[in-house]
Amino acid sequence: MSGFEHAAEMKNAPGSRKQMGVEPRAILKHRAARIVASGLTETKGCSMGYLIYGPTGTRVEIDDRTLSHLKVVILTKLRRGEGFAFSWDKGIDQGSGRSTVWFSASIGFEFQFDGSREASLNKLWLEELMISANSGGGLHILPEHDRIQTNETPTIY
């Protein structure tokens, strides 16, 4: 049996995700639902993207809406030549706890979005994230409160 035949057979094996009626996209939405339940975002049925950081390729899974807002804050800070810390809580599947990395213009990173559409930006949330980034504790993912959406790039002071 070739590797391809074996892989096809395993997809249909008893207890496989396909046999249990769970497709990978459903698993992704389940993860998004956990993030929604934790209060990090109010977006339902959201796409999950990644912030990929540094030479080690550390991957942080973040819903696309939150990632869009983090992208604006991170790029604004770096465009000003300001380094800062970014901290996030790890999920149970990663052993819980927190992680922190240092952002500066000399360290490579990538924003990888799952969805193809850009999220509308919430000015209030961007301001709250920027205040967090300017603090001694650095940037944290904060819950999105009232939405004031705009398609313009906001001015962040």
Secondary structure as GFF3:
##gff-version 3
##sequence-region A 1 157
A	DSSP	alpha_helix	3	11	.	.	.	ID=ss1
A	DSSP	alpha_helix	24	37	.	.	.	ID=ss2
A	DSSP	beta_strand	48	53	.	.	.	ID=ss3
A	DSSP	beta_strand	58	63	.	.	.	ID=ss4
A	DSSP	alpha_helix	64	79	.	.	.	ID=ss5
A	DSSP	beta_strand	84	89	.	.	.	ID=ss6
A	DSSP	three_ten_helix	92	94	.	.	.	ID=ss7
A	DSSP	beta_strand	98	103	.	.	.	ID=ss8
A	DSSP	beta_strand	109	112	.	.	.	ID=ss9
A	DSSP	beta_strand	121	122	.	.	.	ID=ss10
A	DSSP	alpha_helix	123	134	.	.	.	ID=ss11
A	DSSP	beta_strand	139	140	.	.	.	ID=ss12
A	DSSP	beta_strand	149	150	.	.	.	ID=ss13
###
